Each structure stands twice: as structure tokens, then as C-alpha cells.
Amino acid sequence: MPGSTTLGPGHGADAIEHPDAQRLASVMKELHRLLTAAGPDRITDPQVAELCGGEAHRREEFTDWVDRVAHQLEKAVSR
């Protein structure tokens, strides 16, 4: 579909509109910044645990995932 980004695990796909994909990329970039920031803007470990279903030890994995998805979305919407 023109103007959309396709998402899916391989057996099926859903599409989101291009502006929504751009906005999601922006949100993911900001989330990554907040995860890696120093100082009062940094997302705390308890907040990360909430985002990770109660597993605080997953901060590094979550941060890496957010960064990877942000870059994939940026790449997808720049085409």
C-alpha cells in the first residue's frame, strides 16, 4: 500500500500509515534518549522494569531493542 510501512512476523502483515510510522520512529528515538540520558531526564530502573513487565534486569536489552526499532522505522520511512 503506498504511503504505509508494513509490519509483520512473516506469516501476516499489518500496515500503518506513513505519518504514523514517522511519529513512532520519533517516539522510539526519544525513548532511547531517555533510557541513555544522564541526570533527571533519565528513565529510572523501576520505570524500565514497568515497561519490561516487571523485569528490571532487562534495561540493557530493552535499550538496545528500542534503538534497533527506531533505526528500522527511520529506514523504512525514508524510502
Secondary structure as GFF3:
##gff-version 3
##sequence-region A 1 79
A	DSSP	beta_strand	4	7	.	.	.	ID=ss1
A	DSSP	beta_strand	14	17	.	.	.	ID=ss2
A	DSSP	alpha_helix	18	36	.	.	.	ID=ss3
A	DSSP	alpha_helix	45	51	.	.	.	ID=ss4
A	DSSP	three_ten_helix	56	58	.	.	.	ID=ss5
A	DSSP	alpha_helix	59	77	.	.	.	ID=ss6
###
